[in-house]
Each structure stands twice: as C-alpha cells, then as structure tokens.
Amino acid sequence: VQLQASGGGSVQPGGSLRLSCAASGFALDSAHIGWFRQAPGKVREGLSCFTRNNGGTLYADSVKGRFTISNDNAKKTVYLQMNSLKPDDTAVYYCAATPGHTPPCSVLARLHNYGMGYWGKGTQVTVSS
C-alpha cells in the first residue's frame, strides 16, 4: 500500500487548492480514505474521510462547507478540494487509508486518527497574504 499526497503550495486567504492523493496497492472502491493535517506545534487533525463501500462521508467542523473529498477510481486518486482558505489552514496535509471493507467513516472517525492504517508523506499548504 502506497499513498502520495501532492498539490500543496502557497495561496492567499480566500483562495483555493486541490490536493491529490495517488493510491496504489489496494482498491479504492473498498477502502476507508481520509485527509488529515498537522500544523506546527499542534496535534494531527482529521479533516474528512469516506468509506467507499458504504458511502459514508464525514467532515470536521473546521472545514465543513469549504473542503470536499472525492475520488477517481480510474486514476486511483483521492482529492481534497479546499476553498475559502484561511491562514489557520496552514499545515502539512496527509492522506491515509485502511484497505478493505470497514465500518462507516462516521464510526471510524471516533478512533485515534480515524483508525487509518497507512499514511502517505505530506504536502505543505501555506495560506498567507
């Protein structure tokens, strides 16, 4: 299982970025996938997850309405569309996954790091004017 996040960069407040997570070694259509971030001096924060086999999707309150998780099975890629970015969104962003059929995301999100088993290297997002 390999995951590689990309698409980070610098953007002004109010701007948008789309992060990509290239997945290999497992099937996206039966996995629990999520995005996380970690700002300097802060604990890792779960942002969003979905569980493909049962359609469950969840967003943290801090990003609800601004971020959207999606996937392209043909490209084996998971995306995080981030709109209305704020300076507080500055962090290293990570994608993570647990392959196979799992309980719904809403259940797994109660676990530490949403119960994710595999992690990719992060991509830096900086929001500043």
N, C-alpha and C positions, 0 to 999 in steps of 0.2 A: 504494500500500500504506500503510495506516494502522493503528496499534496504540495502544490507550489502556488503560493499567492503572488499576484502581481497587480500592477495598475496604480500603485500608490504614487504620491507626488505632493507638490505644494499647490495650494489653492487659496483664494481669498474667501473670507466669510461670505456665505450665501451661495457659494459655488457648488459644483457637483463633481463627483468622481465615480467611476465604476471599477470596482475591484474584480479580478478574476481568480479563480482557484482551479488549476488544472489537476484533475484526479486520474490516477492510474492504479491498477492492481485490484480494483473492485468495481462492482456495478453500481452506478449512481441511482438506478431505479429501485434499488433495495438497500438503502443506507440512510443513516441519520447524519445530517450535514449541518455544520454551523459556522458562524463567523464570530470572532472574538477580538478584543483589542486590549492593549496594555499601555497605559501612559506612564511616564517616568514617576517612580515613587508610589504607584498605585497598583492594586491587585488587578489581575486579569478579569475583564468584564465580558460576560456573554451578551451578544447583541441580537442574534437571530439564529433560528435553526428551522429545519424542516425534516420531516420523516417521509420519504418519498412513497413508501409502500402503503401508508395510511393517510397521506395528505395533510398531516398535521404541520402547522407553521406557527412560529412564535416570534415576537419581537419584544425586546426590552423597552421599558417605558422611555428610556433616554433617546431612543431612535425611532420609536413608533411614529408613523406618518411621514418620516423623512427617508428612511432606508427601506430597500426592498430586496429580498433574497429571491433568486431564480436560478434555473439550471437549464443547460442544453445537453441532453443525454448524448446526442450525436457527437458533440465536441467533448464530451466528458468534462464539462466545465460548470462550475457554480459561480454565480455572480452576486455581488453586493452593490446595488445602485445606491449611491449616497447623495442626497440632495439637501439643500439648505444647510450646508456645513457650517459649523461653529468652531471657534478656537478650542472649545472643550473637546472637540472630536479629534484633536491631535493625539496620535498614538501610533504604535505599531499594531497592524491588523493581521490576524491569523485566521486561516480556515482550518477546520478539523472535521473528522468523520469517524463514524463507527459503522463498518460494513455489516450487511445482513439485515434481516428483519428485526426491528426493535419496537418497543413501546412507542406511543406517540411522543413527539417532541415536547409537548406540554408536560408530560410526565418526566421525561429525562432531564428537562431543564431544572428540576428540583435538585439534581445531583451536582456534585462539585464539577465544574467545567462541563456541565450538561452531559456528563458521562461519556465524553468523547475519548476514543481510544488511540486515534492517530492525529498527528499535528504536522502542519507544514511550516516552513520558515515564513516569517512575517514580511509585510511590506509597510513602509513608513508613510503615514499620511500627516501632513502638516497644514493646518489652517491658520493663516495669519494675514494681516493686511500690511 
